[in-house]
Amino acid sequence: MPKLKTHRGAAKRFKKTATGKVKRSKAFLRHILTSKDKKRKSHLSGTVLVSEADTPKVKRMIPYEDQWLVIIG
């Protein structure tokens, strides 16, 4: 079976957890922040899990992400 190429854009945006789930950061926190109140900006910070519907698609784009956890950890 041939090697799979990692989607470089996805590799920069998503990380796999130790249990195999996929994390992402929230959107709407890059610019025009003065018109957003503190509560909204604080709720947009941090990471969340990718929805179950999108997880298989994202995992196909980052096939070797979990192997780096073994090498580095």
C-alpha positions in Angstrom: 0.0 0.0 0.0 1.4 3.4 -0.9 2.3 6.1 1.6 -0.3 8.7 2.3 0.4 12.4 2.1 -0.5 14.6 5.0 -2.7 17.6 4.2 -0.3 20.3 5.4 -3.2 22.8 6.1 -5.0 20.3 8.2 -1.7 19.4 10.1 -1.4 23.0 11.2 -5.0 23.2 12.3 -5.8 19.9 14.0 -4.1 17.8 16.6 -4.9 14.2 17.7 -5.3 13.5 21.4 -3.8 10.4 23.1 -7.2 8.6 22.8 -7.4 9.3 19.1 -9.9 12.2 19.1 -9.2 15.3 17.1 -8.8 18.8 18.7 -9.3 22.2 16.9 -9.2 25.8 18.0 -12.3 28.0 17.8 -12.8 30.6 15.0 -13.6 34.4 15.1 -10.7 35.4 17.3 -8.2 36.8 14.7 -9.3 40.4 14.0 -12.0 43.0 14.7 -11.7 42.2 18.4 -12.6 45.6 19.8 -16.2 45.1 18.9 -16.4 41.8 20.7 -17.0 41.8 24.5 -14.7 40.0 27.0 -17.1 37.2 27.6 -17.4 36.4 23.9 -13.6 36.5 23.4 -13.0 34.3 26.5 -15.5 31.7 25.4 -13.8 31.6 22.0 -10.4 30.9 23.5 -9.1 27.3 24.0 -9.7 24.2 22.0 -12.6 21.9 21.4 -13.1 18.5 19.8 -14.0 18.1 16.2 -17.6 17.0 15.7 -18.1 13.2 15.2 -19.4 13.9 11.7 -16.2 15.6 10.6 -13.7 13.4 12.5 -13.2 10.7 9.9 -12.6 13.3 7.2 -10.0 15.1 9.3 -8.3 11.8 10.4 -7.8 10.9 6.7 -6.1 14.3 6.2 -3.6 13.7 9.1 -2.9 9.9 8.9 0.5 10.0 10.7 -0.3 12.5 13.4 -0.6 9.8 16.1 2.8 8.3 15.3 4.5 11.5 16.4 3.0 11.1 19.9 4.8 7.8 20.3 8.1 9.2 19.0 8.2 12.4 21.0 6.4 11.1 24.1 
